[in-house]
Amino acid sequence: MNKIGRAWRRNMVSLAVEPPKRLPLIVVVGATGTGKSQLAVEIATRFNGEIINGDAMQLYEGLPIITNKMPENERNGIRHHLLGCIRLDQPTWTVGQFVRKARETIHDVRARGRLPILVGGTHYYEQALLFKDQIVEQTETPHEETFPILQEPTDVILARLRELDPVIADRWHPNDRRKIQRSLEICLKTGKPASQIYAEQKRSKGSDTEVAPDELAEDSPSLIEPILVLWVHAAAEKLKDRLDARVLEMVKSGLLEEVTTVEKFLLEHEANREKVDRTRGIWVSIGYKEFEEYQMALRSRSASNADVEKLKQVGIERTQAATRQYSKRQVRWIRIKLLNALHKAGASNTTFLLDGSNIQEWHKTVAEAGVELVRKFLAEECLPDPGSLSEVAQELLAPKSEDLSQRRDLWERKVCEACGGVVCVTPATWETHLKSKGHRWNTAPRKPREYPAKRGQSDVISTPGRMESAMSRACQSRQPHGLQQALDQSRPGLGD
């Protein structure tokens, strides 16, 4: 974040570059907006390091605001890798592609005598990179060209997977493209159902525990090498305000101009009848999809200035909400998946939480503390007890709960028809769905609210959020008349 960056730069003590005696991998993780990138730059500056990006959206070229790339003037001259590698018309890298490229980059960084520092918010990318003996490593080259279906929309890939391996197809949520794609790739490459391969792995291990059909196939995962993990954390109530403010700053800095650029790219491809998969990659990034209705209103001749401004504010609020939700998902991944895997790999004593909740103390509690931990790790000095750094560290470094992705025996596919076919694949997610506001709303008995009808029209039945839902339907159809209808419905009684 710019605010964090300015705070740390004001307080940063001028330190000479200190070439390390050894070059292990330093890993910086954490939710968006906590200052991961700033800490990585601080470490790289002090220890002659280079930074490897681990964020899927930052792999795309251009669009520095939507993808939240660190500005050049805040990088302190540190070389960054795996930024801007993908064109807008290309799909996001698979986990296997990222792992191969990242390992090549780490090797090159070390060959120049530099310290490799991995940082980013796509934690399943990073986790796949850190652990060995994974199924993803069996793929030596990308297979999108060999198996074109892997580039198709998710529902097409899932349908094919159901034909080849219905057992594993039922294990995944219909929207979990990464796992569905990976399972189909295994089937196509090996000629065997992925579920059969996992069962064979289980038998070869002689274990009573099911081998999980996920990126991590080991019951006791092994790290590729000794690593130091620094988790930059901020309390949710503190982070919320920072994230909301950051979105407003992004809008001031040109977010909407970038949204327009992406929208023009899409319209040009659609005009040329070129297929664009809008279910993945940059098209589902936070900060673009939330403003699609706003973009439609800008192009519409019937939308008033008030309509456009209202949809702009709706887009801002949606972006803020989506960013907050994303940060929560990142923390859940760290606590449930990453910490469990690190604990099983015996790396708990080199995994540290740095509490950046107090923005005024960020330099001391995150930057200085992180640099000192790296110094001791590189010098092979005794590291402190991770839980001793703060009460928050003591509480959060204990894995939150068992990773249910490793317990196939507990999985059960359930579909909620009341919510439009929502699919849950574990008892925990099913219980969470039943308690959700959306489910309670959809299943609660209620009477519709009636509004005065427009002249010449039948009565209009309305529920809360009419404008947003109407605009969403118009956006999905991408038809001008759909936009006009949505705008009309958003102003009840306009003709009276």
N, C-alpha and C positions, 0 to 999 in steps of 0.2 A: 504494500500500500504506500502511496505517496506520503501520507502523514507519518507513517512509521518510518519510512525512509528518511524523511527530513529530520525526525527526532533523533535517529541514530547517527546521522551524519553530523549533526550539531555536537553530539557527545563523543563521537569516535576519536579515540586517542590515536595519534599518528604512530604507526608501528612499522618497522622495517620488515620486508619479506623474509620469512624464515624457512628456507628449503627443508622439507622433512627428510629424515633419514630413510624412511620407508614410505610406500605409496599405497596404503590400503584404501578401500572405498568408504567414503563418508556419505551417509544417506540422511537427507533432511525431508521430513514428512510433516503433515499437518493440514488443517482445514484451510480453505481459501480465506485470504484476508488476515492471516496471523503473522505474516512477515517471513515466510520461508525463504523467498528469493533474496531478501536483504541479508538474512543470516548466511546463506550460501556465498554471497558476494563477500561478506566480512571474512569468512573462513578462507575463501580463495585468495583474497588480498593478503592475508597474514601468512599463508602457508604455500604460496606459489601454486595455486590450484586452477583448474578449469571446471566449468559447470556443464553437466549433461542434463538436458530437459527431460522430465518425466511426465509431462502434461499432454494429453492427447490433442487438445484443441490448439495448443501452441505449436504443434507440428505443421499447421497450415501456414502458408505464406501470406504476408500482409495482415490486415485486420488486427493491428496491435491492441486496439481497445476492446473489441469483442472477445478476443482470446486472452486478454489481460497479460500481454508480454511486458516484461520489465523494460522501461524506457532506456534507450542507449545511454543517456546521461546519468543514469543511476547504477550502471553496471561497473563503474570504476575501472573501465578498461579490461575487465575480465572476459576471457573468451568463453562464449556459450555455444553449445553443440545441440543438434537436433531441434533447431528452431527454423520454421519456414521451409520444411522439407516436402510438403504436399501441396499440390494445386487445389483450387476450390472444386474442380471437377473430378478429383480423385477421392477414393474412400479412405477413411481413417485406417491406420495400420492395425493389423491384427496383433495380438500379444506376441506371436512368434516373430513377426517382422520387427517389432520394437526390441525384443530381447536380442536378436541378432545384431541389429544396428547399434544398440547401446553397448554391447560387449565389444564390438569392433572399435567403438569410440573410446571406451575405457582403456583398451589396449594401446591405442594411438596416443592417448593423453599420457599414459605411463611411459611410453617409449620416448617422449620428450622430457621426461623427468618431472612431470607435473602431477599434482594430487587430484584424482578424479572425485568430483562431488556431484552426487545425483540428487536432484530436487524436482518436485512436481506434485500435482494433486491427483493424478490418475493412479491411485495406489495399487490397483490390480496389475498395472504395467510394472510398477516397481517391485511388487512382491514376486511376480513371475521371474524377474531378472535376478533377484537375490538368492533364490533357492534352486538347487540343482536336482537332478533325477526327476525332472518333470516331463510329462507327455509332450508339452510344447516344444521341448528340445529335440524331439525325434524328427521334426520337420526341418530339413536342412535348407529348403528353398521355398519361397512363396508358391501357393498352388492356385491362386486366383485365375491365372491364365490357363493352367491345365484343367481346372474345374470351374468354368465360368459361372456355374450356379451359385458359387460362394459370393458372387457380387450381386445376386438378385435380392429383392426385398425380403425382409425377415419371414413373412408368411409363406413365401415360395420355398425358402430354405427349410422351414419347419415342415411343410407338407412333404418334401422329399425325404427328410429325416424320418418322418412317421412311416414312410414306405420301407425304409432300410432298417430302422431300429426303433420300433414303437415304444420299447421299454424306456430307452433313454430320452425319447422325445417327450414323454409324459413327465420326466423329471424336471424339465425346465419351464420357466414362465414363458408364455408366447412372445413377450417383448424382450427377452434376454438374448439379444442377437449374438453376443460374443460366445456364449456357451453353446447355443444352437449351431452356429457356424462351425465352431471347433469340433463338435461331435460329428457333424456331417463330413467335415474334412477328414477325420479319422476313418470314418466308414469308407469314403471314396479312395483314400490312399491305401488302406490296408486290405480292403475287400472283406472286412469283418465288422459286425456291429460293435460300436464303441462299448456297449454294455458287456459284450463278451470279453473284450480286451481288459476291461477293469476287473472282471471276475477272474481272468487268468492271472492278472497281477496280484490279486488277493491270494489266490492259491499258491503262487510262487513265493509269497512272503510268509506263508504258513500262519496267517493272522486270522483271528476271529472277527476283527473289525473290518467293515466294508471299506474298500478303496473308493474314494469319492471321485465321481466323474467331473472334476473341476481342473483348474490349472495345476493344483498341487495334488499329486498322486501318491505322495508318501505319507504314511501315518506318522512318522517321525521325520519331518523335513530336514534337509541338510543345507546349510548355507554354502554358496559358491566359494566363500572366503570369509575370514574374520572381518566384520564390519562394525562401524559405530553408527548407531541410529539416533538422530536428534528429532524429537517430536515437538514442534512449536505449537503450543496450545493457548487458547484464550477462552475464558468463561463465556458461555452462550449469551448471557445477558449483556456482556460487554461487547462481544463480537457483533451482535445484532445491529447496534447503532453504527459501528464501523462499516459494516457491509452496506447498510442503507445509504450512508453518506458516500461510500465509494461509488455506488450506482449513480447518484446525482452528479458526482465528479466526472464519471465516464460520459454522461450525457453532455456536460459542459465541454468536455474535451473532444467531442466528435463522434460519439457512439451512433447517433442517428444517421450521420453521413455514411458510416461504414455499413449500417443496415441497408441504406439505399443502394450502396455499391453491390452488396450481395443480392439484393432484390433485382437489380438490373441484370446481373449475371444470370439469374434464374429465368427472367422473362425472355432474355435473348435465346437461351437454350430451348425454352418451350416454344418460342416462335420458329425455331429451326427444327422443331420436332425431335429434339435430342432429349433422351431420357435422363432425368435427374432423380436419384434416390434421396428423397427428403426425409427418410426415416433414420438417417445416421449422419455421422460426420458433422461438419460445420452447420448443417441445416437444423440440427437439434441443439446447438450450443445456446447457452443462456445469454440473452441479450439480442438474439436475432428473432427467434420464433415468437417472442413476447410482443414484438412490434409489427407482426404481419398485418394485423387489422388496421393499424395506423398507416402503414404503407398503402393499403388499398384505399383508405379514405383520402390520402394525398392525391392519388391518381383519379379519384372520382370527381365528376363535375357536380354531383348532387350533394356532396358533403359540405356542410358549412364550416366556417372557421371554428365555431364552438364544438362541432362534432370532432374535428381533427384534434383540437386541443384536449378534448376529453379522452380520446383514444390514446393520445400521447401519454397522458397521466396514467391511464390504465396500463399501458405498456411498461411504464416506469415501476409502478407498484407490482406488476407481475414479475418483473426482473428482480426486484428486491426480494420478493417472496421466494422465487426460485433459487436465488443465491443463498438465502438462509437455509432452505431445505437441502441444498447441495452440501453446504458445510456440515450439516448434521449427518448426512450420509457418509461423508468422508470420515468423521469421527467414529461412526459406528463401524466402518470398515477397519480402521486402525485398531479399535478396541476388541472387536470380535474375531477378525481374521488375522491381521498382521501380528498383533501381540501374542495371540495363541500360537502362531507359527514360530515366532521368535523364541517364545518360551520353550516349545518342544525341541527347538534346535539348540537350546542351551545358550541363547544370546541375551537373556534377560539382564545380565550384568553389564552389557554394553548398549543398552537401550535406555535413553534418558528423555524425560519430559521437561521442557523449558517453558515456564509459565509467563506468557506475555499478556496477561489480562490487563495489567496496568500500563497504559500506553506511555506514561511519563517515566516508567521504570524499565521500559523495554530494553534499552541498551544494556542495563546492568543484569537483568534477569534472563535475557535471551542472548544478546550478542556477546557480552563478556563471558557469561557462563558457558556458552557454546564453544567459544574459542579456547577457553581453558580446558574443557573436556577433550577437544581435539588435540591440543598440545600434549596432554598426558597420554592419550591413546597412541599418538605417533611416537612418543618417547618411551612407550611401554612402561609407563609408571602406573602405580596402583590407582585405579579409578574409585571414586566415592560410591557408596550405596545409592543406586538410582532413586530410591524412595526418600533419601535424606535431603534432597534438594528443596522440597517444599511439601506441604500437606497435600496439595493437589497431585503432585507426582506420586506420593504414597498411595493415594486413593485410586488414581486412574491407571497406573501402570499394571495393576492386577487385571488380567484379561476379564472383560465384562461378563462373558458367558461362553459356554462351549460353542464352537463353530459347527452349526447344524449341517453345513454343507458336507461335513465329514461323516454324517450319520444318515446314510441312505435308509436305514431301517426305520427311521422316524418320518420319512417323507410320505406325504399323502396329497394327491392332487384333488382340489376342490374348486368348484365354480359357483360364483354368486350371480344368479340370474337377475336378482333385483337390482344389481349395480351394473347391468349391461354385460355380463359375462366375465367379471373380474376373476382372474385365476390366481390361486395360492397353492404353493407346492410344499409347504411345511405347516405343521400345527400352529407354530408360533405366528407365522404371517397370517394364517386364517383367523386366529383369535384377535390379532391386531386389526384386521379388516373389519371384523364384526363390531369392534369398539369404535371404529372411525366415525367421524362426523358425517361423511358422505353416506355410509351404509345406514346410519341411524336416520338420516334425512330421507333416504330412498324407501325405507321400510316403515316410517312413522305414518299413521293415519292422519290425514289433514284435508281440509277443503281448499279448493283453488280460490285465489283472490281474483275478483272481477273488477275490470276497469271500464269506464265508458267507452263505447265503441266509436270508431271514426265514422264520418258520414259515408254512407254507401257500403259499409263493410259490416260483417257479422261481428258479434261480441268478441272482444279480445280477452283471452284468459292469460294471465301473467303470473309469473313466480319471480322471486328475487333473482337478480342477475340476468334479467331479460336481455339487456343490451349486450353484455359480454357473450352470452350463449348464442345470441343471434348473429353477432359479428363473427363468432368462431365458425358457425355454419357457413356463413358467406365466404369466409377466408378459405375454408376447406374446398368449397366449390370453385373459388377463384373466378366467379362470374360477376360482371358489372351489375346485372339486375339483382343478384343476391345481395350485393352491398347496399343497393338502394332499399331493398326490402328490409334489411337489417337496420338501416338508419331510420326508416319509417317506424319500425316497431320499437325503436329506442326512444321515440317521442310520442307517447300516448296522447291522443286528443289534439294532435297538432293542427288538424283542419277545423276544429271547433271554434 
